[in-house]
Amino acid sequence: MNSSSFASTYRNRSAWILLHCTALNSHPLLSTLIQKATKSGAWSAISTPSACATLLRMNNLLRRLKFNFSYLTNKAPWDSGITPPELYDFMAAHPAGRALDIGCGTGTNLISLANAGWQVEGFDFASRAVSIAKQKLRKAGINANVFTDDATKMNQVTPPFDLALDLGCFHGIENKADYLTQLTRVLTPGGYWLIYGFFKSDPLLSGPGLVNSDLDLIQRHNLTLISRKDGWDKRERPSAWFLWQLSNK
Ligand SMILES: C[S@@+](CC[C@H](N)C(=O)[O-])C[C@H]1O[C@@H](n2cnc3c(N)ncnc32)[C@H](O)[C@@H]1O
């Protein structure tokens, strides 16, 4: 993404992100000032590409801290230790190969994949989750490469993969285009991306959640929708399972 389109995409959202960050840090005065600046149009003038990029980095850092805190305090409600039936269905219908778990959390699905004969690799940006995953894998006698990395960079990932799994990570990523660029780099042609995410109640709201335009963005990255199963998550938000396949070209 070039810096001016980056700026225009994130100009409005960056104000929301900053509001979100300041709300988290309880700075009501700063938050009021930003609201005023946004209303008066002054925000547009000061939200340069580098300011937007800095805000995105700040937001990512805060998200990482929040996830680490959840794992440290054992308050990670998604971390049920149970592999969902949709992953078992995928494994039953496809031969084992190499799988990458993006945002692997504490490694539950890495263990299930390895037990079904897959060679697994996984990463998470929350280092606390990674250390728990390593312990669990060691206890289960599974030899797997698990490390701390960011889904928008995938610096340490060793492609190619027949399956990339993403349960609850992609929907929270701000810079989804960077994630998709990395995903298509590490997937083998014809490889699958199995993903679960929830949708935003309002596409204009900041914060995690898919919006319909994300599905167009995915398709523009050479991925074809194979199946989709809609439902509701535990908090009554619309959610869906998607299976995408990277083009063979
Ligand atoms: C809802 S949890 C799901 C964890 C795991 N997939 C599971 O099903 O238990 C989302 C995970 O994605 C990780 N995550 C979020 N953003 C990430 C990023 N940019 N790069 C790597 N991991 C990320 C979080 O730390 C968290 O562990």
The ligand as an SDF file (V2000), in Angstrom:
LIG
                    3D

 27 29  0  0  0  0  0  0  0  0999 V2000
   -9.0660  -15.0590   19.9890 C   0  0  0  0  0  0  0  0  0  0  0  0
   -7.4180  -15.5870   20.2070 S   0  0  0  0  0  0  0  0  0  0  0  0
   -7.4420  -17.2030   19.4770 C   0  0  0  0  0  0  0  0  0  0  0  0
   -6.2370  -18.0340   19.7950 C   0  0  0  0  0  0  0  0  0  0  0  0
   -6.2140  -19.4240   19.1350 C   0  0  0  0  0  0  0  0  0  0  0  0
   -6.2640  -19.3330   17.6900 N   0  0  0  0  0  0  0  0  0  0  0  0
   -7.3380  -20.2690   19.6520 C   0  0  0  0  0  0  0  0  0  0  0  0
   -8.2270  -20.6220   18.8600 O   0  0  0  0  0  0  0  0  0  0  0  0
   -7.3210  -20.5650   20.8610 O   0  0  0  0  0  0  0  0  0  0  0  0
   -6.5510  -14.6180   18.9790 C   0  0  0  0  0  0  0  0  0  0  0  0
   -5.0530  -14.8250   19.0460 C   0  0  0  0  0  0  0  0  0  0  0  0
   -4.4420  -14.0860   17.9950 O   0  0  0  0  0  0  0  0  0  0  0  0
   -3.2660  -13.4770   18.4980 C   0  0  0  0  0  0  0  0  0  0  0  0
   -2.9880  -12.3040   17.6460 N   0  0  0  0  0  0  0  0  0  0  0  0
   -3.7420  -11.1850   17.5020 C   0  0  0  0  0  0  0  0  0  0  0  0
   -3.1700  -10.3320   16.6330 N   0  0  0  0  0  0  0  0  0  0  0  0
   -2.0260  -10.9220   16.2130 C   0  0  0  0  0  0  0  0  0  0  0  0
   -0.9930  -10.5520   15.3230 C   0  0  0  0  0  0  0  0  0  0  0  0
   -1.0070   -9.3510   14.6860 N   0  0  0  0  0  0  0  0  0  0  0  0
    0.0230  -11.4090   15.1090 N   0  0  0  0  0  0  0  0  0  0  0  0
    0.0760  -12.6130   15.7560 C   0  0  0  0  0  0  0  0  0  0  0  0
   -0.8660  -13.0060   16.6340 N   0  0  0  0  0  0  0  0  0  0  0  0
   -1.9020  -12.1860   16.8640 C   0  0  0  0  0  0  0  0  0  0  0  0
   -3.5970  -13.1430   19.9510 C   0  0  0  0  0  0  0  0  0  0  0  0
   -2.4650  -12.9830   20.7670 O   0  0  0  0  0  0  0  0  0  0  0  0
   -4.4380  -14.3600   20.3320 C   0  0  0  0  0  0  0  0  0  0  0  0
   -3.6570  -15.3830   20.8750 O   0  0  0  0  0  0  0  0  0  0  0  0
  1  2  1  0
  2  3  1  0
  2 10  1  0
  3  4  1  0
  4  5  1  0
  5  6  1  0
  5  7  1  0
  7  8  2  0
  7  9  1  0
 10 11  1  0
 11 12  1  0
 11 26  1  0
 12 13  1  0
 13 14  1  0
 13 24  1  0
 14 15  1  0
 14 23  1  0
 15 16  2  0
 16 17  1  0
 17 18  1  0
 17 23  2  0
 18 19  1  0
 18 20  2  0
 20 21  1  0
 21 22  2  0
 22 23  1  0
 24 25  1  0
 24 26  1  0
 26 27  1  0
M  CHG  2   2   1   9  -1
M  END
$$$$
